[in-house]
Structures are given as C-alpha cells and as structure tokens.
Amino acid sequence: MAAKSIVVQTPASTSNCGPGFDSLGIALKLYNYVRVEMTESEGVTYLGEETMSEASMRMVAEAADLFFSETGRVRHGVGFDIWGQIPIARGLGSSSTLRAGIVEGLNALNGNSLDKEDLAALVCQLDHSPDNTCPLVHGGFCVARTDPDSGAHIYTLKHAVSDSIRFVVVSPETRVLTGDARKVLPEKISFEDAVKSINSAATVVSIFASQQYDLLGHAITDYIHQPYRGVLNPFLSEVIGAGQDAGAYTGWLSGSGSSILCVAPAEDALEVANRMTGVLTAAGVQSQFFVLEADNNGVQIVSDSDSSVE
C-alpha cells in the first residue's frame, strides 16, 4: 500500500553569494522538516499545533495545485506541518523550504515522477528564487541557469563543498522581506559596475569549483544589490569586516538579509562568530549565530521514526 504520510528534510540556503544575484547559492546544514499527508478532506489542511499564517497557507495551496497540474496526478487532500531551525525572513530560504517540502512530499506520495531537476524547475515557478531553490534541492554550491527571456529554470550546475570551511551566519532579530529588499534596488546600474560584478561572480564560481577557498578574500565585490540593501541591513560592512579580522576569507549578505554570512576556515569559525555578533551586540542589536557546514545532499525524505526530525 502506498505511503500516506511523508517527512521531507529541507536545508537552508544562502543565495547570491555576493555578486551572483539570482544565480548562485549554497545549501547549509540547518534544516526545516515538512510533513505531508494524504487526507480525505479536499484542499489544504494545517496539521500543526501553532497558528499558520494565511501567506503560508497560500504557498502550500499554490504548491499543491502546481504539482497536480504539472504531473497530471489525481488530486487529493493535502495535510501538512512544518518545523525546524531556519529563522523566517532572514535570507536563509525559509519560504523555499516550505514550497520544496510540499512538492517533494507530494512527489514521494504519488510515485516519484519528478527527478531533482524537475523538482527544482517546479519550485522555481513558485518562488522565483533559483539561487535558493537549486542548492536546496541539489545540495552543494549551485549555479542556477535560467532562461534570459522568461526567467524559467533550465538546469543546475552543482559543485560539492569541502568540510574544511564553515559558513558563519549571524541573524539579527530584524526580519527583511524579499519584496521590500527588491524595492530598494535601482532599475539600472552602470556598465562599469556590471563589469566589476561579472568579474567577481566568475571568480567566485571558479573558486568553489576548484575548492581554492583561500582566494575568496579578494573575490567578493558586489555592485548589484548589497550597496543598496545596506539601508535595510545596517552594520553589514562592519559585521563582515569583524569576521575577516578574525580570520574569515570573506562575507556577504545572505539573500536579501537580514542574515550576514562569513566563510571561514573551520578552526577560526567560532572566533569569527564571536567577533561578528560582537558588532551587533555593541550596537544594541540582538542576534543569533550558526556555525555551519555545507549540505552536499539537498532535499531528502526522512523516516517518521527518526528521532532527529521530531
């Protein structure tokens, strides 16, 4: 008999990686879990104990509708719950984890007709964030290739990330919504700024492909989004600078913020975290930090009986 309930493990992701706007992302070992069930009632039902927002309910309904319309599977009621460690609206792909978890859960419940590239393409239609979706689905460092006219996902290029480095993430208490962060971006940038950012993005890709992480110190120079999003993410340069002073290779604004990330050798990661959070503490800003490895596996089905997901 086919399974009636499934739990999906979905990793966090850091997107843009500085100059790789809407194109580059890395999956991180920080997780949400999405339970998806077949139900007898029609539509979408929230199965958790806490209140679920209307926006999240719409996300789930849209994900379910797209799954059934794209795959041609017979529609059924969908029950869901989500829990985990990824803070909401902090630039770590929390909304993408919900969408991907629903689609992958439905895929598992309905015969696994979608492979990972199909899954990434479908979720990209929902959240329009290929730099979050592709690493979340595939794991590792990902380059998301999209159609230049329609923006549709075409394919993903993945590179595994070594466990010799850590991603130190500091998340201020302030939430930054992606829609608000896009509003502060200019309609046009100069040719000079475009060239400088292209050079930096190409360098970042080559570094992660070759795992020459010590070269990252001179690689992150973004002129596309970080200079403009500083208004929503105060102390961005100061936090990154403190991390670099403590041994980090480089840093960037994770997604649209408010999380700030530094890449560091494993042995320096804790001191990097302390220095980064120290800047915010001195400014009276509360925050939490995570010292993370990259997740090279991406979205996975996990057992209900696994105590790590309860």
Secondary structure, DSSP 8 states (H G I E B T S, - for coil): ---SEEEEEEEEEEESTTT-TTTEEEEEEEEEEEEEEEESSSSEEE-SSS---HHHHHHHHHHHHHHHHHH-----EEEEEEEES--TTSSS-HHHHHHHHHHHHHHHHTT----HHHHHHHHHHHH--HHHHHHHHH-SEEEEEE-TTT--EEEEEEE---TTEEEEEEEES----HHHHHHTS-S---HHHHHHHHHHHHHHHHHHHHT-GGGGGGT----SSHHHHTTTSTTHHHHHHHHHHTT-SEEEE-TTSS-EEEEEEGGGHHHHHHHHHHHHHHTT--EEEEEE-B-SS-SEEE-TT-GGG-
